[in-house]
Protein backbone atom coordinates (compact mmCIF):
# COMPACT_ATOMS: atom_id res chain seq x y z
CA UNK A 1 0.00 0.00 0.00
CA UNK A 2 0.97 3.54 -0.55
CA UNK A 3 2.06 5.64 2.40
CA UNK A 4 0.47 8.72 0.85
CA UNK A 5 -2.76 9.32 2.75
CA UNK A 6 -3.42 12.83 1.45
CA UNK A 7 -6.69 13.50 -0.24
CA UNK A 8 -6.64 15.14 -3.68
CA UNK A 9 -7.76 18.44 -2.15
CA UNK A 10 -4.88 18.45 0.31
CA UNK A 11 -1.42 19.74 -0.59
CA UNK A 12 1.97 19.71 1.07
CA UNK A 13 2.32 23.48 0.68
CA UNK A 14 -0.71 24.43 2.71
CA UNK A 15 -0.67 21.58 5.17
CA UNK A 16 -4.43 21.70 5.34
CA UNK A 17 -7.35 20.71 3.24
CA UNK A 18 -8.20 23.23 0.54
CA UNK A 19 -11.76 24.38 0.93
CA UNK A 20 -14.18 26.04 -1.42
CA UNK A 21 -13.58 29.34 0.42
CA UNK A 22 -9.91 29.27 -0.60
CA UNK A 23 -10.88 29.10 -4.27
CA UNK A 24 -13.37 31.94 -3.81
CA UNK A 25 -10.69 34.09 -2.19
CA UNK A 26 -8.25 33.39 -5.03
CA UNK A 27 -10.96 34.13 -7.57
CA UNK A 28 -11.89 37.45 -5.96
CA UNK A 29 -8.21 38.44 -5.76
CA UNK A 30 -7.70 37.66 -9.44
CA UNK A 31 -10.85 39.61 -10.36
CA UNK A 32 -9.61 42.63 -8.38
CA UNK A 33 -6.22 42.38 -10.08
CA UNK A 34 -7.90 42.18 -13.51
CA UNK A 35 -9.96 45.29 -12.77
CA UNK A 36 -6.85 47.16 -11.62
CA UNK A 37 -4.97 46.19 -14.78
CA UNK A 38 -7.92 47.20 -16.98
CA UNK A 39 -7.93 50.61 -15.28
CA UNK A 40 -4.19 51.00 -15.93
CA UNK A 41 -4.63 50.06 -19.60
CA UNK A 42 -7.55 52.47 -20.00
CA UNK A 43 -5.56 55.28 -18.40
CA UNK A 44 -2.65 54.59 -20.73
CA UNK A 45 -4.93 54.73 -23.75
CA UNK A 46 -6.42 58.06 -22.66
CA UNK A 47 -3.09 59.66 -21.78
CA UNK A 48 -1.44 61.69 -24.53
CA UNK A 49 1.54 60.07 -26.12
CA UNK A 50 4.60 62.27 -25.81
CA UNK A 51 6.56 60.86 -28.71
CA UNK A 52 8.14 64.24 -29.37
CA UNK A 53 8.52 66.70 -26.50
CA UNK A 54 8.24 69.73 -28.79
CA UNK A 55 5.24 68.54 -30.75
CA UNK A 56 2.89 71.22 -29.40
CA UNK A 57 5.30 74.15 -29.42
CA UNK A 58 4.43 77.12 -31.61
CA UNK A 59 6.74 79.72 -33.17
CA UNK A 60 7.21 82.86 -31.06
CA UNK A 61 6.19 85.15 -33.93
CA UNK A 62 3.96 84.19 -36.84
CA UNK A 63 3.99 85.72 -40.31
CA UNK A 64 0.42 86.87 -39.81
CA UNK A 65 1.29 88.67 -36.58
CA UNK A 66 4.31 90.31 -38.16
CA UNK A 67 2.17 91.52 -41.08
CA UNK A 68 -0.39 92.89 -38.63
CA UNK A 69 2.29 94.78 -36.70
CA UNK A 70 4.22 96.19 -39.66
CA UNK A 71 1.59 96.25 -42.37
CA UNK A 72 2.10 94.93 -45.87
CA UNK A 73 4.12 98.00 -46.86
CA UNK A 74 6.45 97.52 -43.87
CA UNK A 75 6.93 93.86 -44.73
CA UNK A 76 7.74 94.72 -48.35
CA UNK A 77 10.51 97.10 -47.22
CA UNK A 78 12.29 94.37 -45.23
CA UNK A 79 15.06 92.33 -46.80
CA UNK A 80 14.98 88.52 -46.79
CA UNK A 81 17.40 88.42 -43.86
CA UNK A 82 15.37 90.97 -41.87
CA UNK A 83 12.18 88.99 -42.41
CA UNK A 84 13.76 85.78 -41.17
CA UNK A 85 15.34 87.53 -38.17
CA UNK A 86 11.96 89.11 -37.36
CA UNK A 87 10.56 85.58 -37.06
CA UNK A 88 13.32 84.73 -34.58
CA UNK A 89 15.23 82.42 -36.94
CA UNK A 90 18.83 82.34 -38.03
CA UNK A 91 19.05 83.40 -41.71
CA UNK A 92 21.94 81.00 -42.30
CA UNK A 93 19.72 78.07 -41.22
CA UNK A 94 16.90 78.85 -43.67
CA UNK A 95 17.45 77.55 -47.19
CA UNK A 96 15.04 78.77 -49.89
CA UNK A 97 15.40 75.59 -51.94
CA UNK A 98 14.42 73.50 -48.91
CA UNK A 99 11.45 75.80 -48.28
CA UNK A 100 10.34 75.34 -51.89
CA UNK A 101 10.73 71.57 -51.60
CA UNK A 102 8.62 71.52 -48.42
CA UNK A 103 6.07 74.29 -48.98
CA UNK A 104 6.39 75.56 -52.56
CA UNK A 105 4.23 74.86 -55.60
CA UNK A 106 4.39 71.32 -56.87
CA UNK A 107 5.79 69.80 -53.67
CA UNK A 108 4.70 66.25 -52.97
CA UNK A 109 4.53 66.81 -49.21
CA UNK A 110 7.03 64.10 -48.32
CA UNK A 111 9.80 66.51 -47.26
CA UNK A 112 7.38 68.56 -45.15
CA UNK A 113 5.91 65.42 -43.61
CA UNK A 114 9.36 64.08 -42.68
CA UNK A 115 10.33 67.44 -41.18
CA UNK A 116 7.12 67.56 -39.15
CA UNK A 117 7.76 64.03 -37.80
CA UNK A 118 11.33 64.81 -36.74
CA UNK A 119 10.88 68.39 -35.52
CA UNK A 120 7.36 69.82 -35.32
CA UNK A 121 8.55 73.21 -34.02
CA UNK A 122 11.10 73.60 -36.82
CA UNK A 123 8.40 72.65 -39.34
CA UNK A 124 6.11 75.40 -38.02
CA UNK A 125 8.94 77.94 -37.98
CA UNK A 126 9.92 77.19 -41.57
CA UNK A 127 6.29 77.29 -42.65
CA UNK A 128 5.99 80.81 -41.20
CA UNK A 129 9.21 81.77 -43.02
CA UNK A 130 7.85 80.42 -46.31
CA UNK A 131 4.64 82.39 -45.79
CA UNK A 132 6.55 85.59 -45.12
CA UNK A 133 8.93 85.07 -48.05
CA UNK A 134 6.09 84.31 -50.45
CA UNK A 135 7.16 80.71 -51.08
CA UNK A 136 4.21 78.97 -49.43
CA UNK A 137 1.75 77.59 -52.01
CA UNK A 138 -1.83 77.73 -50.82
DAHUDA-V738018 format. One record per backbone hydrogen bond with DSSP energy under -0.5 kcal/mol. CO is the residue of the C=O (numbers start at 1). NH is the residue of the N-H. E is the energy in kcal/mol with one decimal. If there is no record, write none. Layout:
CO & NH & E
CO & NH & E
This chain:
3 & 5 & -0.8
7 & 10 & -2.1
9 & 18 & -2.4
11 & 15 & -1.6
16 & 11 & -0.8
19 & 22 & -0.7
19 & 23 & -1.2
20 & 24 & -1.9
21 & 25 & -2.1
22 & 26 & -2.3
23 & 27 & -2.6
24 & 28 & -2.5
25 & 29 & -2.2
26 & 30 & -2.4
27 & 31 & -2.3
28 & 32 & -2.2
29 & 33 & -2.3
30 & 34 & -2.4
31 & 35 & -2.3
32 & 36 & -2.2
33 & 37 & -2.4
34 & 38 & -2.4
35 & 39 & -2.0
36 & 40 & -1.9
37 & 41 & -2.4
38 & 42 & -2.5
39 & 43 & -2.3
40 & 44 & -2.1
41 & 45 & -2.0
42 & 46 & -1.9
43 & 47 & -1.7
48 & 50 & -0.6
49 & 51 & -1.2
52 & 55 & -1.9
54 & 57 & -1.0
62 & 66 & -2.2
63 & 67 & -2.4
64 & 68 & -2.0
65 & 69 & -2.1
66 & 70 & -2.6
67 & 71 & -2.2
70 & 74 & -0.8
71 & 75 & -2.1
72 & 76 & -2.3
73 & 77 & -1.2
74 & 78 & -0.7
75 & 78 & -1.0
79 & 83 & -2.3
80 & 84 & -2.1
81 & 85 & -2.5
82 & 86 & -2.3
83 & 87 & -1.0
84 & 89 & -2.1
85 & 88 & -1.7
87 & 61 & -0.5
89 & 91 & -0.6
90 & 93 & -1.4
91 & 94 & -1.1
93 & 95 & -0.6
94 & 96 & -0.5
95 & 99 & -2.2
96 & 100 & -2.4
97 & 101 & -2.1
98 & 102 & -2.1
99 & 103 & -3.6
99 & 104 & -0.7
100 & 104 & -1.2
103 & 137 & -2.6
104 & 107 & -1.5
109 & 113 & -2.4
110 & 114 & -2.4
111 & 115 & -2.2
112 & 116 & -2.5
113 & 117 & -1.9
114 & 118 & -2.1
115 & 119 & -3.1
119 & 123 & -2.3
120 & 124 & -2.1
121 & 125 & -2.5
122 & 126 & -2.7
123 & 127 & -2.0
124 & 128 & -2.1
125 & 129 & -2.1
126 & 130 & -2.4
127 & 131 & -2.1
128 & 132 & -2.3
129 & 133 & -2.3
130 & 134 & -0.5
130 & 135 & -2.5
130 & 136 & -1.8
131 & 134 & -0.7
136 & 138 & -0.6
